């Protein structure tokens, strides 16, 4: 570990890591209760984040009335807090415990796709179950999770260390060559490219009917490697029942000749899951961003 990570600048991050280590000692029901309490607290002390959540729900689910949207907002912050407890379990918990909490449907689709001798893309999305969902897969099959490096160098160092130790090797989302190599070698790559993306190759793709800046790389990766693309969705079940994990059948006709149309199919899968468990989507992310200076600012 680089010595600079011991500087005072990183002490708050060290405290956060210590907190997750302590949380991991709790039972699963206690983790959920503590996480929900943290999320409720965050709803009151983070007004800017609360406003982003409210705005996203308002724009994406306009068919709901104000009371329904506020109910989702409250439950969403509880779900966010639970993510903290789940992260403690992911980083420090026993693999057997994680696996015991998951009810996985569709493993036969994954095994059949890999038996072709080509790579498989597990196409995930940014719900609050993202961390626990990826960990469930790493204790079930050998996979390469693709991750977005965080700005805090200590957290980034720790996350790469833990994720690499728990998988066949974590890959940064900007390391496309490694993703391609893994897929061409017939490996499984867990990939969640659904956040706002305004770098080279970004395209405007409708999400809940709103054109947003989007990464369309999944289509290109599938075309260049011959990988099968399987939807991967994780739902937190009520109470302490654990998680429902659904691995879909390979998307037929994917990729097509139109990366935007392919990505729209992906968005529609996400939209259906959002309507199923709206409080579990990552509403706190500023997803509704456009391209260019003249793009509408929904968060002004």
GIZICOR-V910669 format. One record per residue. N is the residue number from 1. RES is the residue in one small letter. SS is DSSP state (A for helix, B for strand, O for the rest). PHI is phi as a letter, one per 40 degrees, with the letter a starting at -180 (none if undefined). Layout:
BEGIN
[[N/RES/SS/PHI] [N/RES/SS/PHI]]
END
This chain:
BEGIN
[[1/x/O/none] [2/x/O/d] [3/x/A/c] [4/x/A/c] [5/x/A/c] [6/x/A/c] [7/x/O/c] [8/x/A/d] [9/x/A/d] [10/x/A/c] [11/x/A/c] [12/x/A/d] [13/x/A/c] [14/x/A/c] [15/x/A/c] [16/x/A/c] [17/x/A/c] [18/x/A/c] [19/x/A/c] [20/x/A/c] [21/x/A/c] [22/x/A/c] [23/x/A/c] [24/x/O/c] [25/x/O/c] [26/x/O/c] [27/x/O/c] [28/x/A/d] [29/x/A/d] [30/x/A/c] [31/x/A/d] [32/x/A/c] [33/x/A/c] [34/x/A/c] [35/x/A/c] [36/x/A/c] [37/x/A/c] [38/x/A/c] [39/x/A/c] [40/x/A/c] [41/x/A/c] [42/x/A/c] [43/x/A/c] [44/x/A/c] [45/x/A/c] [46/x/O/b] [47/x/A/c] [48/x/A/c] [49/x/A/c] [50/x/A/c] [51/x/A/c] [52/x/A/c] [53/x/A/c] [54/x/A/c] [55/x/A/c] [56/x/A/c] [57/x/A/c] [58/x/A/d] [59/x/A/c] [60/x/A/c] [61/x/O/b] [62/x/O/c] [63/x/O/c] [64/x/O/c] [65/x/O/c] [66/x/A/d] [67/x/A/c] [68/x/A/c] [69/x/A/c] [70/x/A/c] [71/x/A/c] [72/x/A/c] [73/x/A/d] [74/x/A/c] [75/x/A/c] [76/x/A/c] [77/x/A/c] [78/x/A/c] [79/x/A/c] [80/x/A/c] [81/x/A/c] [82/x/A/c] [83/x/A/d] [84/x/A/c] [85/x/A/c] [86/x/A/c] [87/x/A/c] [88/x/A/d] [89/x/A/c] [90/x/A/c] [91/x/A/c] [92/x/A/b] [93/x/O/c] [94/x/O/c] [95/x/A/c] [96/x/A/c] [97/x/A/c] [98/x/A/d] [99/x/A/c] [100/x/A/c] [101/x/O/c] [102/x/B/b] [103/x/B/b] [104/x/B/c] [105/x/B/b] [106/x/O/g] [107/x/A/d] [108/x/A/c] [109/x/A/c] [110/x/A/c] [111/x/A/c] [112/x/A/c] [113/x/A/c] [114/x/A/c] [115/x/O/c] [116/x/O/c] [117/x/O/g] [118/x/O/b] [119/x/O/c] [120/x/B/b] [121/x/B/b] [122/x/B/c] [123/x/B/c] [124/x/O/c] [125/x/O/a] [126/x/O/c] [127/x/B/c] [128/x/O/c] [129/x/O/c] [130/x/A/d] [131/x/A/c] [132/x/A/c] [133/x/A/c] [134/x/A/c] [135/x/A/c] [136/x/A/d] [137/x/A/c] [138/x/A/c] [139/x/O/c] [140/x/O/b] [141/x/O/a] [142/x/O/c] [143/x/O/b] [144/x/B/b] [145/x/B/c] [146/x/B/c] [147/x/B/b] [148/x/O/b] [149/x/O/c] [150/x/O/c] [151/x/O/c] [152/x/O/c] [153/x/A/c] [154/x/A/c] [155/x/A/c] [156/x/A/c] [157/x/A/c] [158/x/A/c] [159/x/A/c] [160/x/A/c] [161/x/A/c] [162/x/A/c] [163/x/A/c] [164/x/A/c] [165/x/A/c] [166/x/O/c] [167/x/O/a] [168/x/O/c] [169/x/O/h] [170/x/O/c] [171/x/B/b] [172/x/B/c] [173/x/O/c] [174/x/O/c] [175/x/O/c] [176/x/A/c] [177/x/A/c] [178/x/A/c] [179/x/A/c] [180/x/A/c] [181/x/A/c] [182/x/A/c] [183/x/A/c] [184/x/A/c] [185/x/O/c] [186/x/O/g] [187/x/O/c] [188/x/B/c] [189/x/B/b] [190/x/B/c] [191/x/B/a] [192/x/O/b] [193/x/O/c] [194/x/O/c] [195/x/O/c] [196/x/O/d] [197/x/O/a] [198/x/O/b] [199/x/O/c] [200/x/O/d] [201/x/O/g] [202/x/O/c] [203/x/B/b] [204/x/B/c] [205/x/B/b] [206/x/B/c] [207/x/B/b] [208/x/O/f] [209/x/O/g] [210/x/B/b] [211/x/B/c] [212/x/B/b] [213/x/B/c] [214/x/B/a] [215/x/O/c] [216/x/O/b] [217/x/A/c] [218/x/A/d] [219/x/A/c] [220/x/A/c] [221/x/A/c] [222/x/A/c] [223/x/A/c] [224/x/A/c] [225/x/A/b] [226/x/O/g] [227/x/O/c] [228/x/B/c] [229/x/B/b] [230/x/B/b] [231/x/B/c] [232/x/B/b] [233/x/B/b] [234/x/B/b] [235/x/B/b] [236/x/B/c] [237/x/O/c] [238/x/O/c] [239/x/O/g] [240/x/O/b] [241/x/O/c] [242/x/O/g] [243/x/B/b] [244/x/B/b] [245/x/B/b] [246/x/B/b] [247/x/B/b] [248/x/B/c] [249/x/B/c] [250/x/B/d] [251/x/O/c] [252/x/O/c] [253/x/O/g] [254/x/O/b] [255/x/O/c] [256/x/O/c] [257/x/O/c] [258/x/O/b] [259/x/A/d] [260/x/A/c] [261/x/A/c] [262/x/A/c] [263/x/A/c] [264/x/A/c] [265/x/A/d] [266/x/A/c] [267/x/A/c] [268/x/A/c] [269/x/A/c] [270/x/A/c] [271/x/A/d] [272/x/A/c] [273/x/A/c] [274/x/A/c] [275/x/A/c] [276/x/A/c] [277/x/O/b] [278/x/A/c] [279/x/A/c] [280/x/A/c] [281/x/B/c] [282/x/O/c] [283/x/O/c] [284/x/O/c] [285/x/O/c] [286/x/O/c] [287/x/O/c] [288/x/O/c] [289/x/O/b] [290/x/O/b] [291/x/O/b] [292/x/O/g] [293/x/O/c] [294/x/O/c] [295/x/O/c] [296/x/O/c] [297/x/O/b] [298/x/O/c] [299/x/O/b] [300/x/O/c]]
END
